[in-house]
């Protein structure tokens, strides 16, 4: 592969030219666990990054949406759990007073 900017030969998997530093267009897509954690801690960022990277970095985009979905599912699960546990405590309290 040759650099589009300076014309020097560079390896096929390089992200930037070693001679002039121009980007080659090859995108590194590792799909690391850190993006999943980001999507879990900041769900809106995970959702936005999924739509930004779904074509360019599919592995990383998948990790972001997994983190978003995990956070969304946990939030809904625990909010329902809080609601029903609160209802259960009130129910037991009222019937034990009778």
Secondary structure, DSSP 8 states (H G I E B T S, - for coil): -B-TTT--B--TT-SB-TTT--B-S-------HHHHHHHHHSHHHHHHHHHHHTTT-HHHHHHHHHHHHHHHHHHHHHHHHHHHHHHHHHHHHHHHH-
